[in-house]
Amino acid sequence: MKKYFLILFLFIAGPVVSQDLRTARKMVNELTSKTMWGRGYTNNGMSKAADFICSAFKAYGLSPMNGTDFKQPFTFPVNTFPGKMQVTVNGKKLSPGKDFIVMPKSTGKMAKGKFEQEDSVTFTNTNERVVAILKNKLTWSVAPLQDDFTGIEINKKAIKDIPLNFEIDIENSFIPEFNTANICGVVKGTAKPDSVLVITAHYDHLGGMGSKTYFPGANDNASGISLLLSLAKYYAANPQPYTMAFICFAGEEAGLIGSKYFTDHPLLPLEKIRFLINVDMVGTGETGITVVNATIYPREFSLLNQLNDKNKYLKKINSRGKAANSDHYFFTEKEVPAFFIYTTGGISAYHDVYDKPKTLPLTEYQDLFKLFVDFNAALMNK
């Protein structure tokens, strides 16, 4: 924890009026560093990210939502890949993440043989219980369960000849109860502390695939955590009439597990939440933003557009209906008014090894910060 206080010293000097990009990039760089190992399930990546956020909340002056600790612990099952990750096809050693990915539900396997072609992209070896699928783009994910076969997805560009002869040596470790936590902090309201505005984002990502490859997750969702921390710092220095709450969820990539746990075990009364904004993948913005639940809450969506039109922050605000695609969803199911906001345009890296900080433009980062401050002020009738 002391290490993170030293890092955060660079991020807390001076009052915040708007978020400068240099500070935002330092945040993103730290969250996507090798030390954090993809903020996932091996090398204590998610735990290190959680400690970093807790240190930030404490340094900014937030209070723990439960009164004693920023962490809300919970567990869930997850399939992990901590060690060997070797695949050779037709004598060519493939590179993890770039040439192939292991299917998230795969069991570990050391085997070799020949694939039988099932169709133009699917190849199997039933004796070894191994399947391979050719893909134009490799997109990884997280699985909370384990199958009884081993699957690999191979970049079509990495394969020249068919039939396919293979050698694999893949290690997995299924964890029935992976320990993690949501990180929850508040800035108490000055006039109406029982009315709450909430900013949320997930801090977990995909972690590592083997011992040498990790998925940085710059846009998804180091960008959202950086924006949330910027807002937390601002509101800690500028308390509002309403209580401002900040929740960083774990387990989003495994199926919105952290936000489901919070809504089932809320640390504040859900009926006290005036509005919630969830941010996920907000590192671009060339073509604007999209607002999930815009059609459910037309008054708030109209307000957001009015503020944007007045101040010319974003090129466009796109409307989208209800969707179970991020951590706002279970709040919506509990009748908590909520938006999920993500930026559009720019880089296309998603759930791959190319979602790196050096290619993340943070195009509308500052404008989003200002728009959120204006929107929250309007909700409080300031």
Secondary structure, 3 states (H helix, E strand, C coil): CHHHHHHHHHHHCCCCCCCCHHHHHHHHHHHCCCCCHHHCCCCCHHHHHHHHHHHHHHHHCCEECCCCCCEEEEEEEEEECCCCEEEEECCEECCECCCEEECCCCCCEEEEEECEECCCCEEEECCCCEEEEEECCCCCCCCCCCCCCEEEEEEHHHCCCCCCEEEEEECCEEEEEEEEEEEEEEECCCCEEEEEEEEEEECCCCCECCCCCECCCHHHHHHHHHHHHHHHHHHHHCCCCEEEEEEEECCCCCCCHHHHHHHHCCCCCHHHEEEEEEECCCCCCCCEEEEECCCCCHHHHHHHHHHHHHHCCCCCEEEECCCCCCCCHHHHHCCCCEEEEEEECCCCCCCCCCCCHHHCCCCCHHHHHHHHHHHHHHHCCC
